[in-house]
Amino acid sequence: MKDVSLFLDVEPVAWQRPKTRIVKGWVQHYSPSKTKNYEKLIAEMYRHRGKVYWEKDEPICISIHFSMPIPKSTPTGKRAK
């Protein structure tokens, strides 16, 4: 099993549901721009770090750690904790 680490210093973005529209009788499905832009950002950061390839049947282990900012709606007393 390969040991690969990738540190992304970005705030996580919630995955948005695909959108649907009807144009001249045709149905079109598309991903919202916020989701698409975030996917491109993560892919670019991965490419910049240096691609790592795995064999098709090779197991991988993924650990994800998030650090979220404190919401503005949190009372000042709770922010200090």
Secondary structure, 3 states (H helix, E strand, C coil): CCCCCCCCCCCCCCCCCCEEEEECCEEEEECCHHHHHHHHHHHHHHHHHCCCCCCCCCCCCCCCCCCCCCCCCCCHHHHCC
